[in-house]
Amino acid sequence: MNKYRIAACDDNRTALDIIANAIINCFQMHKLEVEMETFTEVKSLKKRLSETEFHLLVLDIDMPVMDGITFGKELRAHGNKTSIIFASNREDKVFDSLKVQPDGFIRKSHIIEDIPEVIEAYLQAHREEVTQKLVIQNRDQLIVIPLDDILYIEGNLKYQMVHVNLKKDPIPLRRPMQELEEELSSKGFLRIHKGYLANYKHIRIIMDLEIELDNNEKLPISRRKIQEVKASFMDLMQNKGTIVFK
């Protein structure tokens, strides 16, 4: 089952909680797993977007400093195509919000009626588009990498180096290895060594001192983790692949 990652932003905490819980209930009614994060200001949401990717943003329109529509326009100007749904009392702003190409508009005065309809429409349009990706903020660039393309992540002090299939040079990512392990372990990444997090989909052979990837590259494996890695790998494979133990 794919997990939908959603961020909701509204400067009114009460309204934010009501909207977030109602949306979670809609996804659960469709038997879909959802992870919701809430923000009371655009600044905090922007910082989080530099670290990870969401499938859907639910934005209030009338907020201080930066309103939801202005933020949506900024995202689109930078090539960010994340789905956006507006939730607002400003029904007079519906036409202006269309410039952001939103997936819907929830009227706060009609939350009970609007949320199920808007979420249903969103799911029909995007159910097949949920993919697992890693987003890297690299200076003034935002790099989106499908997880399937990542061979492994190598520890390098403050930066971790993301090695991508068919790419000559790794991409630096300023996040702790422990944090990446916690986020990616459920997505098939194995901590084979304190300095390496490997994508099980690219592992071809597991040996006692190293693993070999499908691009012929070899990585060290910790002796104390060998049995754990083998067991986790076999569990992930679920009879869908072939492995050779030496």
For each residue, the residues with C-beta under 8 A, 3 or more apart:
1: 32 33
2: 32 33 130 132
3: 33 34 35 130
4: 27 32 33 34 35 55 56 130
5: 34 35 37 52 53 54 55 56
6: 23 34 35 36 37 54 55 56 57 58
7: 36 37 38 39 45 48 49 54 56 57 58
8: 16 19 20 23 36 37 38 39 57 58 59 87
9: 16 38 39 40 41 42 45 57 58 59 60 63 68
10: 13 15 16 19 38 40 59 60 63 87
11: 40 41 60 63 64
12: 15 16 60
13: 10 16 17 40
14: 17 18
15: 10 12 18 19 60 87 108
16: 8 9 10 12 13 19 20 38 40 60
17: 13 14 20 21 38
18: 14 15 21 22 111
19: 8 10 15 16 22 23 58 87 106 108 111 115
20: 8 16 17 23 24 36 38 58
21: 17 18 24 25
22: 18 19 25 26 111 112 115
23: 6 8 19 20 26 27 34 36 58 115 119
24: 20 21 27 28 34 36
25: 21 22 28 29
26: 22 23 29 30 115 116 119 120
27: 4 23 24 30 32 33 34 119
28: 24 25 31 32 34
29: 25 26
30: 26 27 123
31: 28
32: 1 2 4 27 28 123
33: 1 2 3 4 27
34: 3 4 5 6 23 24 27 28
35: 3 4 5 6
36: 6 7 8 20 23 24
37: 5 6 7 8 48 54
38: 7 8 9 10 16 17 20
39: 7 8 9 42 44 45 48
40: 9 10 11 13 16 44
41: 9 11 44 45 63 64 65
42: 9 39 45 46 63 65 66 68 71
43: 46 47 65 66
44: 39 40 41 47 48
45: 7 9 39 41 42 48 49 57 71
46: 42 43 49 50 71
47: 43 44 50 51
48: 7 37 39 44 45 51 52
49: 7 45 46 52 53 54 75 80 82 135
50: 46 47 135 137 142
51: 47 48 135 137 175
52: 5 48 49 135 183
53: 5 49 82 133 134 135 144
54: 5 6 7 37 49 57 82
55: 4 5 6 82 83 126 129 130
56: 4 5 6 7 82 83 84 85 103 122 126
57: 6 7 8 9 45 54 72 75 82 83 84 85
58: 6 7 8 9 19 20 23 84 85 86 87 106
59: 8 9 10 68 71 72 84 85 86 87
60: 9 10 11 12 15 16 63 67 68 86 87 88
61: 67 68 69 86 88 90 93 97
62: 67 68 88 89 90 93
63: 9 10 11 41 42 60 66 67 68
64: 11 41
65: 41 42 43
66: 42 43 63 70 71 74
67: 60 61 62 63 70 71
68: 9 42 59 60 61 62 63 71 72 86 88 97
69: 61 72 73 86 93 96 97 99 100
70: 66 67 73 74
71: 42 45 46 59 66 67 68 74 75
72: 57 59 68 69 75 76 84 86 97 100 102
73: 69 70 76 77 99 100
74: 66 70 71 77 78
75: 49 57 71 72 78 80 82 84 100
76: 72 73 79 80 81 100 101
77: 73 74
78: 74 75 142
79: 76 142
80: 49 75 76 142
81: 76
82: 49 53 54 55 56 57 75
83: 55 56 57 102 103 122 126
84: 56 57 58 59 72 75 100 101 102 103
85: 56 57 58 59 102 103 104 105 106 118 122
86: 58 59 60 61 68 69 72 93 97 102 104 105 106
87: 8 10 15 19 58 59 60 105 106 108 111
88: 60 61 62 68 91 93 105 106 107 108
89: 62 107 108 109
90: 61 62 93
91: 88 94 107 109
92:
93: 61 62 69 86 88 90 96 97
94: 91 97 98 105
95: 98
96: 69 93 99
97: 61 68 69 72 86 93 94 100 102 105
98: 94 95 101 102
99: 69 73 96
100: 69 72 73 75 76 84 97
101: 76 84 98
102: 72 83 84 85 86 97 98 105
103: 56 83 84 85 118 121 122 125 126
104: 85 86 118 119 121 122
105: 85 86 87 88 94 97 102 114 118
106: 19 58 85 86 87 88 110 111 114 115 118
107: 88 89 91 110 111 114
108: 15 19 87 88 89 111
109: 89 91
110: 106 107 113 114
111: 18 19 22 87 106 107 108 114 115
112: 22 115
113: 110 116 117
114: 105 106 107 110 111 117 118
115: 19 22 23 26 106 111 112 118 119
116: 26 113 119 120
117: 113 114 120 121
118: 85 103 104 105 106 114 115 121 122
119: 23 26 27 104 115 116 122 123
120: 26 116 117 123 124
121: 103 104 117 118 124 125
122: 56 83 85 103 104 118 119 125 126
123: 30 32 119 120 126 127
124: 120 121 127
125: 103 121 122
126: 55 56 83 103 122 123 129 130
127: 123 124 130
128:
129: 55 126
130: 2 3 4 55 126 127
131: 146
132: 2 146 147 148 187
133: 53 144 145 146 147
134: 53 144 145 147 150 162 173 184
135: 49 50 51 52 53 142 143 144 145
136: 142 143 144 145 162 171 173
137: 50 51 141 142 143
138: 141 142 143 171 172
139:
140:
141: 137 138
142: 50 78 79 80 135 136 137 138
143: 135 136 137 138 171
144: 53 133 134 135 136
145: 133 134 135 136 149 150 162 164 171
146: 131 132 133 149 150
147: 132 133 134 150 184 187 188 189 199
148: 132 199 201
149: 145 146 164 165 166
150: 134 145 146 147 153 162 163 164 165 189 199
151: 163 164 165 198 199 202 213 215 217
152: 163 196 197 198 199 202 213 219
153: 150 160 161 162 163 173 177 180 184 189 196 197 198
154: 160 161 163 170 195 196
155: 160 161 177 194 195 196
156: 159 160 161 172
157:
158: 174
159: 156 172 173 174
160: 153 154 155 156 172 173 174 175 176 177 180 197
161: 153 154 155 156 170 171 172 173
162: 134 136 145 150 153 170 171 172 173
163: 150 151 152 153 154 167 170
164: 145 149 150 151 167 170 171
165: 149 150 151 202 215
166: 149
167: 163 164 170 171
168:
169:
170: 154 161 162 163 164 167
171: 136 138 143 145 161 162 164 167
172: 138 156 159 160 161 162
173: 134 136 153 159 160 161 162 180
174: 158 159 160
175: 51 160 179 180
176: 160 179 180
177: 153 155 160 180 181 194 195 197
178: 181 182
179: 175 176 182 183
180: 153 160 173 175 176 177 183 184 189 197
181: 177 178 184 185 189 191 197
182: 178 179 185
183: 52 179 180 186 187
184: 134 147 153 180 181 187 188 189 197
185: 181 182 189 190 191
186: 183
187: 132 147 183 184
188: 147 184 199 200 201 236
189: 147 150 153 180 181 184 185 197 198 199 200
190: 185 197 198 200 203 229 232 233
191: 181 185 194 196 197 225
192: 196 197 198 211 219 220 221 222 225 229
193: 196 219 220 221 222 225
194: 155 177 191 222
195: 154 155 177 220
196: 152 153 154 155 191 192 193 219 220
197: 152 153 160 177 180 181 184 189 190 191 192
198: 151 152 153 189 190 192 202 203 211 213 219
199: 147 148 150 151 152 188 189 202 203
200: 188 189 190 203 232 233 236 237
201: 148 188
202: 151 152 165 198 199 213 214 215
203: 190 198 199 200 206 211 212 213 214 233 243
204: 211 212 213 214 243 244
205: 211 212 243 244 245 246
206: 203 211 221 226 229 230 233 243 244 245 246
207: 210 211 212 221 245 246
208: 221 223 226 246
209: 220 221 223
210: 207 218 219 220 221
211: 192 198 203 204 205 206 207 218 219 221 229
212: 203 204 205 207 216 217 218
213: 151 152 198 202 203 204 216 217 218 219
214: 202 203 204
215: 151 165 202
216: 212 213
217: 151 212 213
218: 210 211 212 213
219: 152 192 193 196 198 210 211 213
220: 192 193 195 196 209 210
221: 192 193 206 207 208 209 210 211 225 226 229
222: 192 193 194 225 226
223: 208 209 226
224:
225: 191 192 193 221 222 228 229
226: 206 208 221 222 223 229 230
227: 230 231
228: 225 231 232
229: 190 192 206 211 221 225 226 232 233
230: 206 226 227 233 234 245
231: 227 228 234 235
232: 190 200 228 229 235 236
233: 190 200 203 206 229 230 236 237 243
234: 230 231 237 243
235: 231 232 238
236: 188 200 232 233
237: 200 233 234 240 241 243
238: 235
239:
240: 237
241: 237
242:
243: 203 204 205 206 233 234 237
244: 204 205 206
245: 205 206 207 230
246: 205 206 207 208
